[in-house]
Amino acid sequence: MSFITEFPTIDTETLRSIKKSIDAGFKAFSRTYGDNIESLFNPVRFFLIESEQFLTNTPWFIILTIIAIIAWLGSRNIKVVATVVVILLLIGYLDMWENTMKTISMTFVAAIMAITFGIPLGILMAKSHIIQRIMNPVLDVMQTMPSFVYLIPVVMLLGIGKVPGLIAVVVYSIPPIIRLTNLGIRLVNQSVIEAADSYGASNTQKLIHIQIPLALPTIMAGINQTIMLALSMVVIASMIGVTGLGQPVLMAIQNQYFTLGIFNGFAIVGIAIVFDRVSQAYGKRIQESHGIADDK
């Protein structure tokens, strides 16, 4: 009768023993190879530190000018530039400039890493059904795993600091760019590919000159989502020492500082708007430069 009313479970002692064995094995692996793994990320650490120091140590009006120029070059839209400038001026006026620059630095580096690895992986998935079958369940796990869980293995391997936080941000934010790159290339009209084949185009030529340009709307959507996820994870990564706007938010939660949390939360929303507007406008310009209509 108990078998019907109670779900059958593994013996408690056996389960505890399995968990202890796994934990002990991972800790031993961390002690043995943690330093070697950490040394692999020295170039990333250097890039992250240098970008953060540049953004925080350079006078604010120079950084504001640079960002405005980037927004203009990307969008060629005065409204986008004005929106970016107003948001950053408001953030600075409310005394959140330094933390905002740290958050932008972390988000920028994480997005660059995610795009660098994500687009090639998406292309591989589009080119191989086997790789797609392997990657799909991995991406499913990465997208459904609670974000806090990503902090556990990186902290055990690399400790607390910027690099572990960056790795957690990249892992959390990379699935959209992989999936949407794969989707975009697979959705390219096969008649266009057949026409390229009839002209003797190689696989590389088709990829560079046809598939990627035609897939750009979907790829840019993936980049946009990756940047948004990176921003959201930067706040959570403040729990393991990532500086920026996430730390005041964490402090506000711990100490029930309503205005501190709201102000820094709105600053994060402002950065998200900046990244979103500029990336979308830049993506639209790239599409137009390749002769891709909006309805395709």
PyMOL commands that set and color helices and strands:
alter all, ss='L'
color gray80, all
select helices_A, chain A and resi 2-5+12-40+42-57+60-75+78-93+97-127+129-144+147-158+162-173+175-186+190-198+203-240+246-255+258-289
alter helices_A, ss='H'
color red, helices_A
deselect
rebuild
show_as cartoon
